[in-house]
Each structure stands twice: as C-alpha cells, then as structure tokens.
C-alpha cells in the first residue's frame, strides 16, 4: 500500500506527496489522504491518476464526485441506512417557501463553493442565501427544512469525536458508502435523532495536531492490514 498525502502524517507507512505521485507510474494500492477531494482539486487528480495507471485507489473518483454532489450524497447515504432530511433542488425561492416554509437551511450545489450552509427564517434572508449560494442564480441550491439544531463534525475514516451515538453512526455510514477518509459532515438533530444534511471538505487550518495524529494512527493500521488482506476489504 502506498499513501499519497498532502498532510504531514506521522506514520511508518510509505508516504509520498501528491506532486510526486502525479509524475509517477507507481503500481500499487493507493490510499489517497487529502483534505479536499472535489472535482479539479488535487485530491481528485490523485485518485484519477491512480485509476489511469490501473491502481486500486481509495477514494475512487466516482465516490469523490458523488460525495460532494449533495443530492447524490443524500440518495446513496439513505440507501445505506443513514437518516437524511427531505430536500428540494431548485433556484426558486418561492418553491422553497411553498415546500418547507420557515425556517429553512440552504446548501450550495455548485461544485466550486466552499460555503457550508446558510439558514433563513424569513423571505429576505432566504433570497440573500439563495443568491449567495447559487452564485447569483447560476446554479441551483439544495434546501431542507430546519426543524432542530445544526451541528458540524470532522470525520476521519468514519470516526468523529462528537459524543452522540446517532451522529457517530452517520459518520460511519457515510464512510462505508463513499470511502472519503477526511471530510466535514453537517448534521441536523431533531428530538435526539440525527439526520445527515451535507458533506464538505475540510480546510487545512481546520486540522489540529490531534486530528493529524488520529489520521496517522489509522493509516498505520491500514498499512499493517494491507500486507495480510486484499485492498478491497480494508474498508469494510
């Protein structure tokens, strides 16, 4: 197993930087550790390069693209048993109000946004949120009813530090479905029940020293397992 990472990991596993890997013709199982796997970002290109070489890679480009396309994220995660909120994808403020009323939470669907979400409790705030997250109505947005508390948690290989069994189960389900090693999950809690709302990349400055330590330990564990079992079963 070869680890390709833009994060300075503390592990005995063989690790190279993305810039080195993208110039190589390495044949191996590739574990792609990156803070951002969005389309046209370095993490995406690492997985694409591995696939072009014929390497098995985690995550695949298909999973990376699907995880960052919110409607696809919600459909696939729901099919795997993760509770999700009802939603509509639209560029119409009137449709959002007719469907859900207030308050609502609005997420960007366009592939270039790093914004998390915006909440709206009235018509003016909703127009402002949709205009901002749709890049001045160039793209649709994903709207969901806001019925509880919005929380955000960092997820590393399906593990999160949020001390709530339902939240931890959602993190596990999302990783089981998409194999995204590093991400941020947005979750809505309603009367004690957790619902997946969105997934986004982590910024580098959001990674703490303890986060890097956890990632490093997990990579080391996978590296030891890789010598004993086949790569496709590493993440089951």
Secondary structure, 3 states (H helix, E strand, C coil): CEEEECCCCCCCCCEECHHHHCCCCCCCCEEEECCCCCCCCHHHHHHHHHHHHCCCEECCHHHHHHHHCHHHHHHHHHHCCCCECCEEEECCHHHHHHHHCCCEEEEECCCCCCCCCEEECCHHHHHHHHHHHCCCCCCCEEEEECCCEEEEEEEECCECCCCCHHHHHHHHHHHHHHCCCEEEEEEEEECCEEEEEEEECCCHHHCCHHHHHHHHHHHHHHHHHHCCCCHHHCCC
